[in-house]
Structure formats: C-alpha cells, structure tokens
Amino acid sequence: MRNILFGILTVTFLSACDDAPGPSGPVADTEGGRAIAEADCSDCHGMDGRGATPEIPNLAAQPIQYLVDAMHAYRDGGRLHAALQDMTAGMSEADILNIAAYYAGQPPLGSVDTPPTSNTSYMEGEGVAVLCEECHGDRGVSTTPGVPSLAGQQPAYLIVSTQEYKRGERGHQDKVDMLSGLQQVDIEKMAMYFAAQSAPAREAPPFGDPAIGKAQSAGCGKCHGARGISHDPLTPSLAGQEPVYLVNAIKAYRDHERVDEADMPERTDEQIENIAAYYSTQSLGASIEGEISGAEIAAKCDRCHNPPSGERKLNIPVLKGQSYEYLVSSMKEYRHEDRENSMMHKMSANYSDEMIEAIAAWYAGQ
C-alpha cells in the first residue's frame, strides 16, 4: 500500500485478448496460461483468481506486469514462500507471462471478506490511558508543572517515546515499572487515544514574554512546525505544551543532557523562557480523528495504487477488493522489512497495527 501496501499483491490487462502482446513484446498465450493455472494455481487462487482463504491474495484483474514481477520475486527468492518458490522454479518466462495474462484477464472481484467495521481500539486506548492520566492530566492535558502534555501529539511519536521509556532508555525507572505490563498493542491503542485529544491554549505563564518568544521561536519551526504544530510523525508538537516542561526540555538539549540529531541553537535562559511562554499559549488540535478513517489513511496509498489520473504504473497492484487478511499480513511484512521494497519500508515504518487494519478494511470493502 505505501507504494503502500506494503504491496500486495494493459499493457492493457490483456484482458480479453488471447495471444495479446506482453509488456515488452512477447506474445502471451492466455489459453496456455489457463491450462497451467488449472494444473498448478487453482487450488489456492481458483480459476477466477479468488484466493481460497483470506490469507491468499486475489489475482483477478491485477496488472499483468505486477503478476509477472511477483512470480519472478518468488522464483528468485525476493519473496519467501517455499511452495511458490518450488512451483515457479521450473517455469519458463513464457509460462510466467501466460499465467499472468490469464489472471489479469479475469473480471475484478467484489469484496470477499467481511472486514471489521467497528473501531473499538479508541475506547480500549482510553482504558490504557488511565495509567498515564494521573501524571499527565485528564485526556493527556497536563496541569502539573514540569510534566508534559500528551494530548494531540503524533501517534507514532507517542508510540516510540513510550517504547523508549519501557526499555529504560529515557532513565525513568518509575515509568519502566509502570509500562512493564503493557503489550505493544496496548501502547498503540493508548497513543491513538491521546493523539485524538486536543490541547487548548494556556494562559501565559508567570515567566517569559510570548510576543518576544514568537520571533525567537522561528528556528524551532523548521522541525516543530508553524506555531509548534508538528506534521512529522516522529517530531513532537510544542503548541499547548506545559511551559515549565518546555523550559526544562529546551535547557536539557542546550546543555547536552538530552541528545538530538537536530542542530539545536544556543539560547539564553531568558530566550528559552520566552519561547516556552509563546508555545504554551498556542492551541493544538487532535493529530488524528477519534475514529480512524481507513479512507483518509488510504488516500496516501492511492497516489500509487489508484491515482486520480488513472495512470497506475504497470507493476503496482490493485488493492480494491483484495483480501483483508492478506492486506494486513502484507503491510506488516513491509513494515518489518520481510519483503523487499525500500519505498514500502519507509512508508509503513510508522504505521501501527490499528492503522494497517484500517487501511486493509477500507480496500477490502471496495
């Protein structure tokens, strides 16, 4: 899907043409492809290209070049599947092209799954978040000096930060103990809950000058966004943040007590207080909707998999109507770099299980 999906699974489809020319010239024999499909492929993919189980992808109406590339990947070890590697090992290029042409020519399938339609993770995340709210405030809006707010932060940032606390990499033993019983899925649900909250603008703190801090914060906006609202998944927002926490954090970076890859400029204590005062008086909306919309997340995937121009590259698969379970497993393989595709690795790296499931449900339901 990111390319996204973490790929998944004419020339003009060769859709209705026997003996149609292949992508680079060879003639495809769709009747020959039918014979091979019946003998070797139909037990899993059917003669109509429908996966026999939810874990098996649908092949019907996929781009012919994508199907050819996929078979090459299994044959050459780019994708790991012992049965498919054995089957494709003895195939000629003509066999591969013929099979691809046959399945590419089958009519598109409707949704074969009943993907999840209700989103309970948000409410489950609210239950996990109770652990954090004693310190970080109701809905993650901190009222305790020196304790950061969590409301409205990017979910990926919250997930990564919580994982670092759980592993003890941030040197906070109380948090290590508190988080020790949480599973990865619990952390993801908690992050999605806090990300769906908003942080209101605060009254100006008793230190610093917000008006002066606005000008002095110009360099911060390069990473943290205009008015401290970050749109980078791994960069925290500063808007609406607890001001004492901001002062302490900025000083820690300045004094190299915290390490950051960014080149943090040197600032005086007075400048830091001004910047903290400015950001704390800005409001921060939710970084995601409370109910995650698969359609909204999938919009990024559509740039490659369903471009508005209709000119999808021939080696990129169709995702609409694909098996929900297959889409989920494929995206997770890309996220874990178990499938080769650097673009997909990059796109899926920050996707939680919930986001992947939302994307898969959207496409499977089309």
Stockholm file with secondary structure:
# STOCKHOLM 1.0

chainA/1-366         MRNILFGILTVTFLSACDDAPGPSGPVADTEGGRAIAEADCSDCHGMDGRGATPEIPNLAAQPIQYLVDAMHAYRDGGRLHAALQDMTAGMSEADILNIAAYYAGQPPLGSVDTPPTSNTSYMEGEGVAVLCEECHGDRGVSTTPGVPSLAGQQPAYLIVSTQEYKRGERGHQDKVDMLSGLQQVDIEKMAMYFAAQSAPAREAPPFGDPAIGKAQSAGCGKCHGARGISHDPLTPSLAGQEPVYLVNAIKAYRDHERVDEADMPERTDEQIENIAAYYSTQSLGASIEGEISGAEIAAKCDRCHNPPSGERKLNIPVLKGQSYEYLVSSMKEYRHEDRENSMMHKMSANYSDEMIEAIAAWYAGQ
#=GR chainA/1-366 SS CCSCSSCCCCCSTTTTCTTEECTTSCEECHHHHHHHIIIIIHHHHTTTSCCSSTTSCCCTTCCHHHHHHHHHHHHHTSSCCHHHHHHHHTCCHHHHHHHHHHHHTSCCCCCCSCCCCCCCHHHHHHHHHHHHHHHHCGGGCCCSTTCCCCTTCCHHHHHHHHHHHHTTTTCCHHHHHHHTTCCHHHHHHHHHHHHTSCBCCCCCCSSSCHHHHHHHTTTTHHHHCGGGCCCSTTSCCCTTCCHHHHHHHHHHHHTTSSCCSSCCCCCCHHHHHHHHHHHHTSCBCCSSCSSCCHHHHHHHHHHHHSCTTSCCCTTSCCCTTCCHHHHHHHHHHHHTTCSCCHHHHHHHTTCCHHHHHHHHHHHHTC
#=GC SS_cons         CCSCSSCCCCCSTTTTCTTEECTTSCEECHHHHHHHIIIIIHHHHTTTSCCSSTTSCCCTTCCHHHHHHHHHHHHHTSSCCHHHHHHHHTCCHHHHHHHHHHHHTSCCCCCCSCCCCCCCHHHHHHHHHHHHHHHHCGGGCCCSTTCCCCTTCCHHHHHHHHHHHHTTTTCCHHHHHHHTTCCHHHHHHHHHHHHTSCBCCCCCCSSSCHHHHHHHTTTTHHHHCGGGCCCSTTSCCCTTCCHHHHHHHHHHHHTTSSCCSSCCCCCCHHHHHHHHHHHHTSCBCCSSCSSCCHHHHHHHHHHHHSCTTSCCCTTSCCCTTCCHHHHHHHHHHHHTTCSCCHHHHHHHTTCCHHHHHHHHHHHHTC
//
